[in-house]
């Protein structure tokens, strides 16, 4: 699945800066541009709530194209004469006015490890689990692959209340967004559906959905 794009002209390399590598992890320094209806944006919004960062990282939900001016300025600050697509989520540095990154996995990891100081909430994910969630997030994945992914995840959720154990982590952010897709949830097994109901009652997940 690719980021949601606001077309302009030719594509350019995605910004891949990192907090802690040229950008200090200072509270209230960063701002996120997100979009409604964008699964990647929902992942970031849910992560902010789970990590307790909603009060120190600002967010803007983009509306009509006329509201994209601030985001375009941030992209232009990151790349001279930038005339490419405006991809979201976009993590921006308010001190320099530039986009730091629009790579969702890096953004999520930096929010957890660098800003929240919670590396325990961004643990390594087993390869089979990551591949299964990736198949569900990829709308173009073959039906058989997505069906096998749902079966694997349902069996895993039969053993633990959350994706990786007894408490929610960023792995649950990705799994939650994958499962609540209306093309996915009807085919999910009983343990996955119970998991979705449980997370709907969780403040971080229910509020972001």
Sine and cosine of phi, psi and omega as CSV:
sin_phi,cos_phi,sin_psi,cos_psi,sin_omega,cos_omega
0.00,0.00,0.75,-0.66,-0.01,-1.00
-0.99,-0.11,0.34,-0.94,0.03,-1.00
-0.88,0.47,0.45,-0.89,0.12,-0.99
-0.91,0.42,0.72,-0.70,-0.12,-0.99
-0.89,-0.45,0.61,-0.79,0.14,-0.99
-0.95,-0.31,1.00,-0.08,-0.21,-0.98
-0.86,0.52,0.59,-0.81,0.10,-0.99
-0.75,-0.66,-0.99,0.16,0.09,-1.00
-0.65,-0.76,-0.84,-0.55,-0.08,-1.00
-0.97,0.25,0.55,-0.83,0.06,-1.00
-0.94,0.34,0.43,-0.90,0.03,-1.00
-0.73,-0.68,0.28,-0.96,0.03,-1.00
-0.84,0.55,0.65,-0.76,-0.02,-1.00
-0.95,0.32,0.65,-0.76,0.09,-1.00
-0.90,0.44,0.72,-0.69,-0.04,-1.00
-0.74,-0.68,0.67,0.74,0.10,-1.00
-0.95,0.30,0.28,-0.96,-0.01,-1.00
-0.73,-0.69,0.65,-0.76,0.16,-0.99
-0.91,0.42,0.74,-0.68,-0.06,-1.00
0.99,-0.12,-0.17,0.99,0.04,-1.00
-0.79,-0.62,0.97,0.24,-0.05,-1.00
0.99,-0.14,-0.26,0.97,0.04,-1.00
-0.79,-0.61,0.92,-0.38,-0.09,-1.00
-0.95,0.30,0.52,-0.85,-0.01,-1.00
-0.99,0.16,0.89,0.45,-0.04,-1.00
-1.00,-0.04,0.70,-0.71,0.06,-1.00
-0.87,0.49,0.58,-0.81,0.06,-1.00
0.92,0.38,0.19,0.98,0.01,-1.00
-1.00,0.10,-0.43,0.90,-0.20,-0.98
-0.93,-0.37,0.46,-0.89,0.01,-1.00
-0.69,-0.72,0.64,-0.77,-0.02,-1.00
-0.92,-0.38,0.73,-0.69,0.15,-0.99
-0.97,-0.22,0.82,-0.57,-0.07,-1.00
-0.77,-0.64,0.10,-1.00,0.01,-1.00
-0.65,-0.76,0.66,-0.75,0.08,-1.00
-0.93,0.38,0.55,-0.83,-0.01,-1.00
0.98,0.19,0.09,1.00,-0.01,-1.00
-0.96,-0.28,0.91,-0.42,-0.03,-1.00
-0.84,0.54,-0.61,0.79,0.00,-1.00
-0.91,0.42,-0.64,0.77,0.05,-1.00
-0.90,0.44,-0.63,0.77,0.03,-1.00
-0.90,0.43,-0.62,0.79,0.05,-1.00
-0.86,0.51,-0.70,0.71,-0.03,-1.00
-0.94,0.35,-0.67,0.74,0.02,-1.00
-0.88,0.48,-0.67,0.74,0.00,-1.00
-0.92,0.40,-0.65,0.76,0.02,-1.00
-0.89,0.46,-0.66,0.75,0.04,-1.00
-0.84,0.54,-0.70,0.72,0.00,-1.00
-0.93,0.38,-0.69,0.72,-0.02,-1.00
-0.89,0.46,-0.60,0.80,-0.05,-1.00
-1.00,0.06,-0.06,1.00,-0.02,-1.00
0.94,0.33,0.53,0.85,-0.08,-1.00
-0.96,-0.27,0.11,0.99,-0.07,-1.00
-0.90,0.43,-0.40,0.92,-0.01,-1.00
-1.00,0.06,-0.22,0.97,-0.05,-1.00
-0.85,-0.53,-0.02,1.00,0.11,-0.99
-0.81,-0.58,0.91,-0.41,0.00,-1.00
-0.96,0.29,0.43,-0.90,0.04,-1.00
-0.70,-0.71,0.54,-0.84,0.13,-0.99
-0.79,-0.61,0.84,-0.54,0.11,-0.99
-1.00,-0.01,0.90,-0.43,-0.08,-1.00
-0.93,0.36,0.65,-0.76,0.07,-1.00
-0.94,-0.35,-0.75,-0.66,0.02,-1.00
-0.87,0.50,0.35,-0.94,-0.02,-1.00
-0.79,0.61,-0.49,0.87,-0.01,-1.00
-0.90,0.43,-0.34,0.94,-0.01,-1.00
-1.00,0.02,0.06,1.00,-0.08,-1.00
-1.00,0.01,0.08,1.00,-0.12,-0.99
-0.87,0.50,-0.68,0.73,-0.03,-1.00
-0.91,0.41,-0.63,0.78,0.03,-1.00
-0.92,0.40,-0.64,0.77,0.04,-1.00
-0.88,0.47,-0.66,0.75,0.03,-1.00
-0.88,0.48,-0.61,0.79,0.01,-1.00
-0.92,0.38,-0.61,0.79,0.07,-1.00
-0.93,0.37,-0.65,0.76,0.01,-1.00
-0.91,0.41,-0.53,0.85,0.05,-1.00
-0.94,0.34,-0.47,0.88,0.00,-1.00
-0.99,0.14,-0.42,0.91,-0.02,-1.00
-0.59,-0.81,0.88,-0.47,-0.08,-1.00
-0.84,0.54,0.75,-0.67,-0.01,-1.00
0.84,0.54,0.56,0.83,0.00,-1.00
-0.85,0.53,0.77,-0.64,0.03,-1.00
-0.63,-0.78,0.57,0.82,-0.02,-1.00
-0.98,-0.18,-0.28,-0.96,-0.03,-1.00
-0.99,0.16,0.55,-0.83,0.05,-1.00
-1.00,-0.06,0.98,-0.19,-0.04,-1.00
-1.00,-0.07,0.62,-0.78,0.11,-0.99
-0.81,-0.58,0.46,-0.89,0.06,1.00
-0.92,0.40,0.53,-0.85,0.07,-1.00
-0.77,-0.64,0.86,-0.51,0.06,-1.00
-1.00,-0.02,0.84,-0.54,-0.08,-1.00
-0.88,-0.48,0.56,-0.83,0.04,-1.00
-1.00,-0.09,0.91,-0.41,-0.05,-1.00
-0.95,0.31,-0.34,0.94,0.01,-1.00
-0.95,0.32,-0.68,0.73,-0.01,-1.00
-0.99,-0.16,-0.25,0.97,0.00,-1.00
0.97,0.22,0.30,0.96,-0.09,-1.00
-0.91,-0.42,0.37,-0.93,0.12,-0.99
-0.95,0.31,0.76,-0.65,0.09,-1.00
-1.00,0.09,-0.77,0.64,-0.07,-1.00
-0.36,-0.93,0.52,-0.86,0.20,-0.98
-0.83,-0.56,0.40,0.92,0.02,-1.00
-0.99,-0.12,0.96,-0.29,-0.17,-0.98
-0.84,0.55,-0.73,0.68,0.00,-1.00
-0.85,0.53,-0.65,0.76,0.04,-1.00
-0.91,0.42,-0.67,0.74,0.01,-1.00
-0.87,0.50,-0.74,0.67,-0.02,-1.00
-0.88,0.48,-0.70,0.71,-0.01,-1.00
-0.91,0.42,-0.67,0.75,0.00,-1.00
-0.92,0.39,-0.60,0.80,0.06,-1.00
-0.87,0.49,-0.70,0.72,-0.05,-1.00
-0.95,0.30,-0.77,0.63,-0.17,-0.99
-0.99,0.12,-0.72,0.69,-0.12,-0.99
-1.00,0.05,-0.68,0.73,-0.07,-1.00
-1.00,0.01,-0.74,0.68,-0.02,-1.00
-0.99,0.12,-0.32,0.95,-0.07,-1.00
0.90,0.43,0.59,0.81,-0.04,-1.00
-0.82,-0.57,0.92,0.39,0.06,-1.00
-0.87,0.49,-0.38,0.92,0.03,-1.00
-0.92,0.40,-0.35,0.94,0.03,-1.00
-1.00,-0.05,0.04,1.00,0.07,-1.00
-0.78,-0.63,0.85,0.52,-0.07,-1.00
-0.97,0.24,0.30,-0.95,0.11,-0.99
-0.87,0.50,0.62,-0.79,-0.03,-1.00
-0.96,-0.29,0.76,-0.65,0.04,-1.00
-0.81,0.58,0.62,-0.78,-0.12,-0.99
-0.85,0.52,-0.66,0.75,-0.03,-1.00
-0.91,0.41,-0.63,0.78,0.04,-1.00
-0.90,0.43,-0.73,0.68,-0.01,-1.00
-0.87,0.49,-0.66,0.75,0.01,-1.00
-0.91,0.41,-0.62,0.78,0.01,-1.00
-0.91,0.41,-0.71,0.70,0.03,-1.00
-0.90,0.44,-0.65,0.76,0.03,-1.00
-0.87,0.49,-0.62,0.78,0.02,-1.00
-0.90,0.43,-0.60,0.80,0.01,-1.00
-0.95,0.30,-0.55,0.83,0.02,-1.00
-0.97,0.25,-0.31,0.95,-0.02,-1.00
-1.00,-0.06,0.98,-0.21,-0.01,-1.00
-0.88,0.47,-0.29,0.96,-0.01,-1.00
-1.00,-0.10,0.02,1.00,0.00,-1.00
-0.92,0.40,0.58,-0.81,0.03,-1.00
-0.84,0.53,0.52,-0.85,-0.02,-1.00
-0.83,0.55,-0.68,0.73,-0.02,-1.00
-0.88,0.47,-0.62,0.79,0.00,-1.00
-0.92,0.39,-0.66,0.75,0.00,-1.00
-0.94,0.35,-0.59,0.81,0.04,-1.00
-0.90,0.43,-0.68,0.73,0.04,-1.00
-0.90,0.43,-0.60,0.80,0.02,-1.00
-0.90,0.44,-0.69,0.72,0.02,-1.00
-0.89,0.46,-0.63,0.77,0.01,-1.00
-0.90,0.43,-0.71,0.70,0.02,-1.00
-0.87,0.49,-0.73,0.69,-0.05,-1.00
-0.92,0.39,-0.60,0.80,0.02,-1.00
-0.90,0.44,-0.63,0.77,0.03,-1.00
-0.92,0.39,-0.60,0.80,0.04,-1.00
-0.92,0.39,-0.65,0.76,-0.03,-1.00
-0.96,0.29,-0.24,0.97,0.11,-0.99
-0.94,0.33,-0.36,0.93,-0.08,-1.00
-0.99,-0.13,-0.47,0.88,-0.07,-1.00
-0.65,-0.76,0.49,-0.87,0.00,-1.00
-0.95,0.30,-0.38,0.93,-0.01,-1.00
-0.80,-0.61,0.11,-0.99,-0.16,-0.99
-0.83,0.56,-0.67,0.75,-0.09,-1.00
-0.87,-0.49,0.19,0.98,0.01,-1.00
0.41,-0.91,-0.71,-0.70,-0.15,-0.99
-0.98,-0.19,0.09,1.00,0.06,-1.00
-0.54,-0.84,0.42,-0.91,-0.02,-1.00
-0.96,0.28,0.61,-0.79,0.07,-1.00
-0.72,-0.69,-0.10,-1.00,0.05,-1.00
-0.90,0.44,-0.38,0.93,0.09,-1.00
-0.88,0.47,-0.53,0.85,0.05,-1.00
-0.95,0.30,-0.51,0.86,0.06,-1.00
-0.86,0.52,-0.75,0.66,-0.01,-1.00
-0.92,0.40,-0.69,0.72,-0.03,-1.00
-0.91,0.41,-0.66,0.76,0.03,-1.00
-0.85,0.52,-0.76,0.65,-0.02,-1.00
-0.90,0.43,-0.61,0.79,0.03,-1.00
-0.90,0.43,-0.67,0.74,-0.11,-0.99
-0.97,0.22,-0.52,0.86,-0.06,-1.00
-0.99,0.16,-0.05,1.00,0.12,-0.99
-0.85,0.53,0.80,-0.60,-0.04,-1.00
-0.89,0.46,-0.25,0.97,0.08,-1.00
-1.00,0.04,-0.17,0.98,-0.07,-1.00
-0.96,-0.29,-0.75,0.66,-0.16,-0.99
-0.83,0.56,-0.65,0.76,-0.01,-1.00
-0.86,0.50,-0.42,0.91,-0.01,-1.00
-1.00,-0.07,-0.03,1.00,-0.05,-1.00
-0.95,0.31,0.45,-0.89,0.02,-1.00
-0.98,0.22,0.09,-1.00,-0.08,-1.00
-0.89,0.46,-0.60,0.80,-0.01,-1.00
-0.95,0.31,-0.59,0.81,0.05,-1.00
-0.92,0.38,-0.64,0.77,0.01,-1.00
-0.93,0.37,-0.60,0.80,0.07,-1.00
-0.90,0.43,-0.63,0.78,0.05,-1.00
-0.87,0.50,-0.71,0.71,0.00,-1.00
-0.89,0.46,-0.69,0.73,0.03,-1.00
-0.88,0.47,-0.65,0.76,0.00,-1.00
-0.90,0.45,-0.67,0.74,-0.03,-1.00
-0.96,0.27,-0.48,0.88,0.08,-1.00
-0.86,0.50,-0.47,0.88,0.00,-1.00
-1.00,0.06,-0.13,0.99,0.00,-1.00
-0.99,0.13,0.75,-0.67,-0.07,-1.00
-0.81,0.59,-0.66,0.75,-0.06,-1.00
-0.94,0.35,-0.62,0.78,-0.08,-1.00
-1.00,0.09,-0.71,0.71,-0.01,-1.00
-0.90,0.44,-0.60,0.80,-0.03,-1.00
-0.94,0.33,-0.52,0.85,-0.06,-1.00
-0.99,0.13,-0.44,0.90,-0.09,-1.00
-0.93,0.36,0.00,0.00,0.00,0.00
